[in-house]
Amino acid sequence: MLIKAGIQFLIKGKANTNGTITDAYADDGSRLKHYIGKKLKDIPHKMNVDVTIRTSKGNTLRIIRRYNPKWEEQR
C-alpha cells in the first residue's frame, strides 16, 4: 500500500537478507540479466549493485549494496 501511495523509505537491512533477484543493475547502469532468478548471496560481496528481490514472505525489496574496503580493515 505504501508503494502504491508513492511513499518511499530507507531501512538498514539484516546481513542475512537473501531473496530471489527479480532485477539487477551494475554501477554503470548495465542490467545484470545473468543474476535474475538467483539469490542475493550469489552476487560477489565486493560488487556494487542495485537489485530488486522477492523475499520468501512475498515482499519486494530494492537493495542498493555498496562495497566498502575500509569496513573489512576495521573488522
Gaussian input, Z-matrix of N, CA and C with variables (Angstrom, degrees):
# hf/3-21g

backbone

0 1
 N
 C     1     B1
 C     2     B2     1     A1
 N     3     B3     2     A2     1     D1
 C     4     B4     3     A3     2     D2
 C     5     B5     4     A4     3     D3
 N     6     B6     5     A5     4     D4
 C     7     B7     6     A6     5     D5
 C     8     B8     7     A7     6     D6
 N     9     B9     8     A8     7     D7
 C    10    B10     9     A9     8     D8
 C    11    B11    10    A10     9     D9
 N    12    B12    11    A11    10    D10
 C    13    B13    12    A12    11    D11
 C    14    B14    13    A13    12    D12
 N    15    B15    14    A14    13    D13
 C    16    B16    15    A15    14    D14
 C    17    B17    16    A16    15    D15
 N    18    B18    17    A17    16    D16
 C    19    B19    18    A18    17    D17
 C    20    B20    19    A19    18    D18
 N    21    B21    20    A20    19    D19
 C    22    B22    21    A21    20    D20
 C    23    B23    22    A22    21    D21
 N    24    B24    23    A23    22    D22
 C    25    B25    24    A24    23    D23
 C    26    B26    25    A25    24    D24
 N    27    B27    26    A26    25    D25
 C    28    B28    27    A27    26    D26
 C    29    B29    28    A28    27    D27
 N    30    B30    29    A29    28    D28
 C    31    B31    30    A30    29    D29
 C    32    B32    31    A31    30    D30
 N    33    B33    32    A32    31    D31
 C    34    B34    33    A33    32    D32
 C    35    B35    34    A34    33    D33
 N    36    B36    35    A35    34    D34
 C    37    B37    36    A36    35    D35
 C    38    B38    37    A37    36    D36
 N    39    B39    38    A38    37    D37
 C    40    B40    39    A39    38    D38
 C    41    B41    40    A40    39    D39
 N    42    B42    41    A41    40    D40
 C    43    B43    42    A42    41    D41
 C    44    B44    43    A43    42    D42
 N    45    B45    44    A44    43    D43
 C    46    B46    45    A45    44    D44
 C    47    B47    46    A46    45    D45
 N    48    B48    47    A47    46    D46
 C    49    B49    48    A48    47    D47
 C    50    B50    49    A49    48    D48
 N    51    B51    50    A50    49    D49
 C    52    B52    51    A51    50    D50
 C    53    B53    52    A52    51    D51
 N    54    B54    53    A53    52    D52
 C    55    B55    54    A54    53    D53
 C    56    B56    55    A55    54    D54
 N    57    B57    56    A56    55    D55
 C    58    B58    57    A57    56    D56
 C    59    B59    58    A58    57    D57
 N    60    B60    59    A59    58    D58
 C    61    B61    60    A60    59    D59
 C    62    B62    61    A61    60    D60
 N    63    B63    62    A62    61    D61
 C    64    B64    63    A63    62    D62
 C    65    B65    64    A64    63    D63
 N    66    B66    65    A65    64    D64
 C    67    B67    66    A66    65    D65
 C    68    B68    67    A67    66    D66
 N    69    B69    68    A68    67    D67
 C    70    B70    69    A69    68    D68
 C    71    B71    70    A70    69    D69
 N    72    B72    71    A71    70    D70
 C    73    B73    72    A72    71    D71
 C    74    B74    73    A73    72    D72
 N    75    B75    74    A74    73    D73
 C    76    B76    75    A75    74    D74
 C    77    B77    76    A76    75    D75
 N    78    B78    77    A77    76    D76
 C    79    B79    78    A78    77    D77
 C    80    B80    79    A79    78    D78
 N    81    B81    80    A80    79    D79
 C    82    B82    81    A81    80    D80
 C    83    B83    82    A82    81    D81
 N    84    B84    83    A83    82    D82
 C    85    B85    84    A84    83    D83
 C    86    B86    85    A85    84    D84
 N    87    B87    86    A86    85    D85
 C    88    B88    87    A87    86    D86
 C    89    B89    88    A88    87    D87
 N    90    B90    89    A89    88    D88
 C    91    B91    90    A90    89    D89
 C    92    B92    91    A91    90    D90
 N    93    B93    92    A92    91    D91
 C    94    B94    93    A93    92    D92
 C    95    B95    94    A94    93    D93
 N    96    B96    95    A95    94    D94
 C    97    B97    96    A96    95    D95
 C    98    B98    97    A97    96    D96
 N    99    B99    98    A98    97    D97
 C   100   B100    99    A99    98    D98
 C   101   B101   100   A100    99    D99
 N   102   B102   101   A101   100   D100
 C   103   B103   102   A102   101   D101
 C   104   B104   103   A103   102   D102
 N   105   B105   104   A104   103   D103
 C   106   B106   105   A105   104   D104
 C   107   B107   106   A106   105   D105
 N   108   B108   107   A107   106   D106
 C   109   B109   108   A108   107   D107
 C   110   B110   109   A109   108   D108
 N   111   B111   110   A110   109   D109
 C   112   B112   111   A111   110   D110
 C   113   B113   112   A112   111   D111
 N   114   B114   113   A113   112   D112
 C   115   B115   114   A114   113   D113
 C   116   B116   115   A115   114   D114
 N   117   B117   116   A116   115   D115
 C   118   B118   117   A117   116   D116
 C   119   B119   118   A118   117   D117
 N   120   B120   119   A119   118   D118
 C   121   B121   120   A120   119   D119
 C   122   B122   121   A121   120   D120
 N   123   B123   122   A122   121   D121
 C   124   B124   123   A123   122   D122
 C   125   B125   124   A124   123   D123
 N   126   B126   125   A125   124   D124
 C   127   B127   126   A126   125   D125
 C   128   B128   127   A127   126   D126
 N   129   B129   128   A128   127   D127
 C   130   B130   129   A129   128   D128
 C   131   B131   130   A130   129   D129
 N   132   B132   131   A131   130   D130
 C   133   B133   132   A132   131   D131
 C   134   B134   133   A133   132   D132
 N   135   B135   134   A134   133   D133
 C   136   B136   135   A135   134   D134
 C   137   B137   136   A136   135   D135
 N   138   B138   137   A137   136   D136
 C   139   B139   138   A138   137   D137
 C   140   B140   139   A139   138   D138
 N   141   B141   140   A140   139   D139
 C   142   B142   141   A141   140   D140
 C   143   B143   142   A142   141   D141
 N   144   B144   143   A143   142   D142
 C   145   B145   144   A144   143   D143
 C   146   B146   145   A145   144   D144
 N   147   B147   146   A146   145   D145
 C   148   B148   147   A147   146   D146
 C   149   B149   148   A148   147   D147
 N   150   B150   149   A149   148   D148
 C   151   B151   150   A150   149   D149
 C   152   B152   151   A151   150   D150
 N   153   B153   152   A152   151   D151
 C   154   B154   153   A153   152   D152
 C   155   B155   154   A154   153   D153
 N   156   B156   155   A155   154   D154
 C   157   B157   156   A156   155   D155
 C   158   B158   157   A157   156   D156
 N   159   B159   158   A158   157   D157
 C   160   B160   159   A159   158   D158
 C   161   B161   160   A160   159   D159
 N   162   B162   161   A161   160   D160
 C   163   B163   162   A162   161   D161
 C   164   B164   163   A163   162   D162
 N   165   B165   164   A164   163   D163
 C   166   B166   165   A165   164   D164
 C   167   B167   166   A166   165   D165
 N   168   B168   167   A167   166   D166
 C   169   B169   168   A168   167   D167
 C   170   B170   169   A169   168   D168
 N   171   B171   170   A170   169   D169
 C   172   B172   171   A171   170   D170
 C   173   B173   172   A172   171   D171
 N   174   B174   173   A173   172   D172
 C   175   B175   174   A174   173   D173
 C   176   B176   175   A175   174   D174
 N   177   B177   176   A176   175   D175
 C   178   B178   177   A177   176   D176
 C   179   B179   178   A178   177   D177
 N   180   B180   179   A179   178   D178
 C   181   B181   180   A180   179   D179
 C   182   B182   181   A181   180   D180
 N   183   B183   182   A182   181   D181
 C   184   B184   183   A183   182   D182
 C   185   B185   184   A184   183   D183
 N   186   B186   185   A185   184   D184
 C   187   B187   186   A186   185   D185
 C   188   B188   187   A187   186   D186
 N   189   B189   188   A188   187   D187
 C   190   B190   189   A189   188   D188
 C   191   B191   190   A190   189   D189
 N   192   B192   191   A191   190   D190
 C   193   B193   192   A192   191   D191
 C   194   B194   193   A193   192   D192
 N   195   B195   194   A194   193   D193
 C   196   B196   195   A195   194   D194
 C   197   B197   196   A196   195   D195
 N   198   B198   197   A197   196   D196
 C   199   B199   198   A198   197   D197
 C   200   B200   199   A199   198   D198
 N   201   B201   200   A200   199   D199
 C   202   B202   201   A201   200   D200
 C   203   B203   202   A202   201   D201
 N   204   B204   203   A203   202   D202
 C   205   B205   204   A204   203   D203
 C   206   B206   205   A205   204   D204
 N   207   B207   206   A206   205   D205
 C   208   B208   207   A207   206   D206
 C   209   B209   208   A208   207   D207
 N   210   B210   209   A209   208   D208
 C   211   B211   210   A210   209   D209
 C   212   B212   211   A211   210   D210
 N   213   B213   212   A212   211   D211
 C   214   B214   213   A213   212   D212
 C   215   B215   214   A214   213   D213
 N   216   B216   215   A215   214   D214
 C   217   B217   216   A216   215   D215
 C   218   B218   217   A217   216   D216
 N   219   B219   218   A218   217   D217
 C   220   B220   219   A219   218   D218
 C   221   B221   220   A220   219   D219
 N   222   B222   221   A221   220   D220
 C   223   B223   222   A222   221   D221
 C   224   B224   223   A223   222   D222

   B1=1.4337
   B2=1.5232
   B3=1.3387
   B4=1.4583
   B5=1.5200
   B6=1.3193
   B7=1.4611
   B8=1.5221
   B9=1.3154
   B10=1.4655
   B11=1.5275
   B12=1.3318
   B13=1.4616
   B14=1.5249
   B15=1.3498
   B16=1.4573
   B17=1.5193
   B18=1.3151
   B19=1.4576
   B20=1.5236
   B21=1.3215
   B22=1.4595
   B23=1.5159
   B24=1.3299
   B25=1.4536
   B26=1.5139
   B27=1.3224
   B28=1.4603
   B29=1.5151
   B30=1.3209
   B31=1.4538
   B32=1.5180
   B33=1.2942
   B34=1.4550
   B35=1.5177
   B36=1.3274
   B37=1.4503
   B38=1.5128
   B39=1.3100
   B40=1.4553
   B41=1.5192
   B42=1.2933
   B43=1.4614
   B44=1.5215
   B45=1.3330
   B46=1.4584
   B47=1.5323
   B48=1.3287
   B49=1.4557
   B50=1.5220
   B51=1.3220
   B52=1.4580
   B53=1.5212
   B54=1.3204
   B55=1.4566
   B56=1.5180
   B57=1.3200
   B58=1.4584
   B59=1.5269
   B60=1.3069
   B61=1.4632
   B62=1.5209
   B63=1.3382
   B64=1.4595
   B65=1.5246
   B66=1.3405
   B67=1.4641
   B68=1.5267
   B69=1.3370
   B70=1.4667
   B71=1.5243
   B72=1.3433
   B73=1.4585
   B74=1.5188
   B75=1.3180
   B76=1.4620
   B77=1.5297
   B78=1.3315
   B79=1.4740
   B80=1.5242
   B81=1.3208
   B82=1.4638
   B83=1.5268
   B84=1.3283
   B85=1.4547
   B86=1.5212
   B87=1.3319
   B88=1.4627
   B89=1.5324
   B90=1.3190
   B91=1.4683
   B92=1.5193
   B93=1.3067
   B94=1.4643
   B95=1.5297
   B96=1.3291
   B97=1.4691
   B98=1.5261
   B99=1.3323
   B100=1.4626
   B101=1.5297
   B102=1.3368
   B103=1.4629
   B104=1.5245
   B105=1.3207
   B106=1.4643
   B107=1.5320
   B108=1.3249
   B109=1.4579
   B110=1.5216
   B111=1.3257
   B112=1.4630
   B113=1.5242
   B114=1.3119
   B115=1.4632
   B116=1.5283
   B117=1.3152
   B118=1.4668
   B119=1.5231
   B120=1.3207
   B121=1.4648
   B122=1.5304
   B123=1.3518
   B124=1.4627
   B125=1.5291
   B126=1.3247
   B127=1.4575
   B128=1.5279
   B129=1.3394
   B130=1.4707
   B131=1.5314
   B132=1.3288
   B133=1.4690
   B134=1.5320
   B135=1.3077
   B136=1.4705
   B137=1.5322
   B138=1.3117
   B139=1.4653
   B140=1.5288
   B141=1.3285
   B142=1.4569
   B143=1.5155
   B144=1.3414
   B145=1.4610
   B146=1.5224
   B147=1.3149
   B148=1.4587
   B149=1.5237
   B150=1.3274
   B151=1.4628
   B152=1.5230
   B153=1.3106
   B154=1.4552
   B155=1.5144
   B156=1.3309
   B157=1.4578
   B158=1.5261
   B159=1.3198
   B160=1.4660
   B161=1.5172
   B162=1.3234
   B163=1.4584
   B164=1.5239
   B165=1.3128
   B166=1.4633
   B167=1.5260
   B168=1.3395
   B169=1.4667
   B170=1.5215
   B171=1.3466
   B172=1.4601
   B173=1.5113
   B174=1.3293
   B175=1.4624
   B176=1.5201
   B177=1.3165
   B178=1.4589
   B179=1.5180
   B180=1.3424
   B181=1.4586
   B182=1.5176
   B183=1.3142
   B184=1.4652
   B185=1.5217
   B186=1.3256
   B187=1.4550
   B188=1.5164
   B189=1.3226
   B190=1.4565
   B191=1.5175
   B192=1.3136
   B193=1.4645
   B194=1.5193
   B195=1.3180
   B196=1.4550
   B197=1.5154
   B198=1.3121
   B199=1.4661
   B200=1.5146
   B201=1.3316
   B202=1.4510
   B203=1.5273
   B204=1.3468
   B205=1.4676
   B206=1.5257
   B207=1.3185
   B208=1.4657
   B209=1.5232
   B210=1.3348
   B211=1.4492
   B212=1.5228
   B213=1.3382
   B214=1.4497
   B215=1.5295
   B216=1.3263
   B217=1.4586
   B218=1.5237
   B219=1.3272
   B220=1.4617
   B221=1.5246
   B222=1.3356
   B223=1.4613
   B224=1.4771
   A1=111.73
   A2=116.41
   A3=119.15
   A4=111.21
   A5=116.79
   A6=120.23
   A7=110.43
   A8=117.72
   A9=121.37
   A10=111.10
   A11=116.05
   A12=120.98
   A13=111.66
   A14=117.21
   A15=120.36
   A16=113.94
   A17=116.51
   A18=121.03
   A19=109.59
   A20=116.36
   A21=121.90
   A22=108.63
   A23=116.11
   A24=120.36
   A25=109.18
   A26=116.13
   A27=122.67
   A28=109.63
   A29=114.86
   A30=120.05
   A31=107.99
   A32=116.81
   A33=120.59
   A34=105.98
   A35=115.96
   A36=120.35
   A37=112.71
   A38=114.86
   A39=121.06
   A40=109.78
   A41=116.30
   A42=121.39
   A43=111.77
   A44=117.67
   A45=119.63
   A46=113.44
   A47=117.62
   A48=120.69
   A49=108.75
   A50=116.74
   A51=119.16
   A52=110.14
   A53=115.69
   A54=119.92
   A55=111.26
   A56=115.20
   A57=121.59
   A58=109.10
   A59=117.04
   A60=122.72
   A61=110.14
   A62=116.10
   A63=121.23
   A64=111.58
   A65=116.99
   A66=121.83
   A67=107.72
   A68=116.94
   A69=119.93
   A70=110.59
   A71=115.53
   A72=122.57
   A73=110.25
   A74=116.15
   A75=123.15
   A76=109.51
   A77=116.31
   A78=121.82
   A79=112.89
   A80=116.57
   A81=120.13
   A82=113.06
   A83=117.47
   A84=121.64
   A85=114.34
   A86=116.85
   A87=119.31
   A88=109.54
   A89=114.36
   A90=120.06
   A91=109.73
   A92=116.36
   A93=122.68
   A94=108.44
   A95=116.12
   A96=121.98
   A97=112.46
   A98=117.60
   A99=119.99
   A100=113.35
   A101=118.14
   A102=120.48
   A103=112.55
   A104=118.68
   A105=121.68
   A106=108.69
   A107=115.63
   A108=121.93
   A109=113.10
   A110=116.40
   A111=120.55
   A112=109.41
   A113=115.83
   A114=121.67
   A115=110.20
   A116=116.28
   A117=121.91
   A118=111.20
   A119=117.49
   A120=121.03
   A121=112.42
   A122=117.85
   A123=121.52
   A124=113.10
   A125=117.48
   A126=121.35
   A127=108.08
   A128=118.53
   A129=120.43
   A130=111.01
   A131=116.20
   A132=119.31
   A133=113.45
   A134=118.08
   A135=120.23
   A136=112.45
   A137=116.82
   A138=121.70
   A139=109.82
   A140=116.62
   A141=121.62
   A142=108.72
   A143=116.35
   A144=119.98
   A145=111.65
   A146=114.12
   A147=123.98
   A148=104.63
   A149=117.02
   A150=120.56
   A151=111.63
   A152=114.59
   A153=122.20
   A154=106.02
   A155=116.16
   A156=119.86
   A157=110.39
   A158=115.09
   A159=121.50
   A160=105.98
   A161=116.35
   A162=121.24
   A163=110.50
   A164=115.82
   A165=120.49
   A166=112.21
   A167=116.72
   A168=121.19
   A169=112.31
   A170=116.81
   A171=121.04
   A172=115.24
   A173=117.64
   A174=120.83
   A175=110.21
   A176=116.88
   A177=122.25
   A178=108.11
   A179=115.91
   A180=121.83
   A181=110.14
   A182=116.18
   A183=121.27
   A184=106.49
   A185=115.36
   A186=121.07
   A187=109.22
   A188=115.50
   A189=121.43
   A190=105.79
   A191=115.57
   A192=120.49
   A193=109.53
   A194=115.52
   A195=122.33
   A196=109.61
   A197=115.48
   A198=121.34
   A199=109.47
   A200=116.54
   A201=122.18
   A202=108.20
   A203=118.17
   A204=120.10
   A205=113.00
   A206=118.61
   A207=121.28
   A208=111.62
   A209=117.41
   A210=120.85
   A211=110.17
   A212=117.79
   A213=121.41
   A214=111.30
   A215=116.70
   A216=120.85
   A217=111.14
   A218=116.65
   A219=121.40
   A220=112.49
   A221=118.14
   A222=120.32
   A223=112.40
   D1=-37.12
   D2=-179.67
   D3=-63.10
   D4=-42.89
   D5=-179.00
   D6=-65.19
   D7=-41.34
   D8=178.26
   D9=-61.66
   D10=-29.78
   D11=179.49
   D12=-82.89
   D13=-4.87
   D14=179.00
   D15=85.74
   D16=14.11
   D17=-178.92
   D18=-89.69
   D19=134.56
   D20=176.49
   D21=-125.86
   D22=152.24
   D23=-179.72
   D24=-153.95
   D25=161.51
   D26=178.12
   D27=-114.48
   D28=142.22
   D29=172.38
   D30=-135.42
   D31=157.26
   D32=172.38
   D33=-92.72
   D34=114.67
   D35=-176.34
   D36=-78.79
   D37=161.43
   D38=176.08
   D39=-75.87
   D40=152.16
   D41=179.88
   D42=-65.01
   D43=-22.47
   D44=-177.95
   D45=-94.36
   D46=11.61
   D47=176.05
   D48=-66.17
   D49=120.11
   D50=-175.63
   D51=-150.56
   D52=84.09
   D53=177.82
   D54=-98.66
   D55=-176.69
   D56=177.53
   D57=-87.54
   D58=130.49
   D59=-176.86
   D60=-73.96
   D61=127.43
   D62=176.76
   D63=-107.05
   D64=-18.11
   D65=176.77
   D66=-160.38
   D67=144.87
   D68=-176.72
   D69=-150.69
   D70=139.00
   D71=179.49
   D72=-135.75
   D73=145.97
   D74=176.20
   D75=-88.60
   D76=175.30
   D77=179.29
   D78=-56.59
   D79=-36.70
   D80=-177.09
   D81=-81.18
   D82=2.27
   D83=178.16
   D84=90.75
   D85=-2.83
   D86=179.75
   D87=-74.70
   D88=142.89
   D89=-178.99
   D90=-79.51
   D91=134.54
   D92=-179.16
   D93=-100.01
   D94=73.87
   D95=-174.60
   D96=-61.16
   D97=-32.11
   D98=-176.37
   D99=-69.84
   D100=-10.49
   D101=176.83
   D102=-96.22
   D103=-11.29
   D104=-179.71
   D105=-66.35
   D106=129.55
   D107=-177.86
   D108=94.03
   D109=-9.09
   D110=178.54
   D111=-97.00
   D112=175.49
   D113=179.16
   D114=-88.97
   D115=154.10
   D116=179.38
   D117=-56.85
   D118=-36.67
   D119=-178.86
   D120=-66.44
   D121=-14.29
   D122=179.25
   D123=-76.85
   D124=-13.78
   D125=177.57
   D126=-85.37
   D127=131.12
   D128=179.76
   D129=-53.47
   D130=136.08
   D131=-173.84
   D132=-67.74
   D133=-16.43
   D134=178.16
   D135=-91.14
   D136=6.87
   D137=-178.23
   D138=-97.84
   D139=130.10
   D140=175.82
   D141=-82.01
   D142=125.59
   D143=-177.28
   D144=-142.10
   D145=159.41
   D146=172.90
   D147=-125.28
   D148=106.12
   D149=-174.93
   D150=-124.30
   D151=155.40
   D152=170.17
   D153=-113.42
   D154=129.83
   D155=-179.40
   D156=-125.01
   D157=158.87
   D158=171.23
   D159=-114.33
   D160=124.62
   D161=-178.46
   D162=-80.10
   D163=169.67
   D164=178.41
   D165=-64.23
   D166=-21.01
   D167=177.65
   D168=-88.93
   D169=0.71
   D170=177.31
   D171=90.81
   D172=3.68
   D173=178.17
   D174=-79.17
   D175=146.35
   D176=175.61
   D177=-105.34
   D178=126.81
   D179=-178.73
   D180=-127.35
   D181=142.06
   D182=171.03
   D183=-100.84
   D184=126.10
   D185=-178.82
   D186=-120.54
   D187=126.02
   D188=174.73
   D189=-109.49
   D190=111.83
   D191=-175.77
   D192=-110.09
   D193=127.65
   D194=-179.87
   D195=-121.89
   D196=132.78
   D197=178.57
   D198=-84.56
   D199=133.17
   D200=178.29
   D201=-125.81
   D202=101.90
   D203=-178.17
   D204=-61.95
   D205=-26.43
   D206=179.22
   D207=-67.74
   D208=-28.03
   D209=179.14
   D210=-64.33
   D211=-39.51
   D212=179.26
   D213=-65.96
   D214=-33.56
   D215=178.43
   D216=-66.13
   D217=-31.74
   D218=-176.41
   D219=-81.51
   D220=-16.92
   D221=-177.16
   D222=-72.32

